[in-house]
Amino acid sequence: MIEKFLVMQTAANDVMVYPVSKLKGMEGKDGTVDISFDTVGADDILTINTSDEFQAMQDIAEAIGGNKDGAILLGDDVAGTYVSTSITSIGDSA
């Protein structure tokens, strides 16, 4: 089975890639979706800005489940393209 990766770009020189296998969960609240990843030593949390948390989370889940390629582009703030029409921007990871 091909390992899947989530790809996000927040600036021309700022790209994040996480393996789907490290995805711990998503939580929607107050115009954002927090996606947590299990990383070495701690958890990384990526915040995505959205107009509709539920729809964004559903679209992300469908993209992960339906993708047969290795890379899933969640969002690209430079190009303005996102896996969901409800995503307005990709935030930095903490």
N, C-alpha and C positions, 0 to 999 in steps of 0.2 A: 504494500500500500504506500502511496506517495505521501510524504510528510507535507502538510499544508502550513502556509505561513500567512500571517496578517501583515499587510504593508500599509504604512501611513506616512504621508509627507506633510510637514508643517511649514517648511520654507525651502528655498532652492538648495540649501546645504544641510537640511535637517530631515532625515528619514529614519523611521523606526520599523523594525521587522521583528515579529514575535512568532514563534511556532504555536499553532493552534493547540497543540498538546499541552502547552503551559497556561492556557486560558482557564482561570478559576471561576469567573462569573461576571455578570453585568448587573448594574443597578442604575435605574433611571430615577432622576429627581431634579426638580427645579430647572428644567431646560437643559439638563446634561445627562449623559450616560457615562458612568464610570465603569471601565473594563479593567479587571484585575488579572494579573499574570503572576504565576509562581516563578520567581527568578532566584538566582544564587544569592543566599544571604537574606533576602527580604522579598516582599511583594512589590511589583511595579503597578501603579494605577494610572491608566490613560483616561483622560477626560475628553469626551466628545460633546460638542455643543450641538443642540438639536431643537427643532421646533415641536417635535412630538416624540417623546422618549419611547413610548410603547412601539410605535411604528419603526423607529430606528433600530430598536433591539430585535424586532421581528425580522427586519430586512437583513441585519447582520447575521442572525441565526440561519436564515434561508440561504444566504451567500456561502456560509461555511458548509452547510449540509449539502448544497447542490453543486459545489465546486469540484471539478475533477482535475483541475490544474494544481500546481503547487503553490501559486501565489494568489492571494485574494486582496485586492486593493480596497481597503475600507474607505480611504479618502486621500485626496491630494489638494491641499490648500492652495498650491501654486496654480494648478490647472482648474481648480474649482469643480472637481468631479468627486462624487461620493457614491458609495454602494446604496445609499438611501437618499431619496429626495428630502427626507426629514433632517438629515445631517447638514448643519450650517458651517461647521469648521471642526478641524481636528486639533485638540489641545496637546500640550506636552505631557510627558509621563512624569510621575513623581515617585 
